[in-house]
């Protein structure tokens, strides 16, 4: 059902809804029941996943948090990132940044070695390098003719 909602509304609108409470409310009124399956504002950080022959690299956007407030969990086939945010007290005129906590679980395309994972948080982006369990290198075979 969520895929139907995304198809009806379009990816650009979904992204704007993630970033704006006001936009989400407008689309909830317009779409009615279909809007119940749309993602929540700030529900999950944006990610990029890169697959190379030796490793998988996951980049997670977590602007506005500190390294100490990020929890990274890795299994052989998934990465889970949870981050907490410290928000200043006060009356908000506009509020679009993630709430107190956000989380994302990413399934991996290959098994990795959790004990050899390296992560670095810099400029609001968490970069996670996950060495693959089995590195497949193509073997060149001569062709007789």
Secondary structure, 3 states (H helix, E strand, C coil): CHHHHHHHHCHHHHHHHHHCHHHHHHHHHHHHHHHHHCCCCCCCCCEEEEECCCEEEEEEECCCCCHHHEEEEECCCEEEEEEECCCCCCCCCCCCCCCCEEEEEEECCCCECHHHCEEEEECCEEEEEEEECCCCCCCCCCCCC
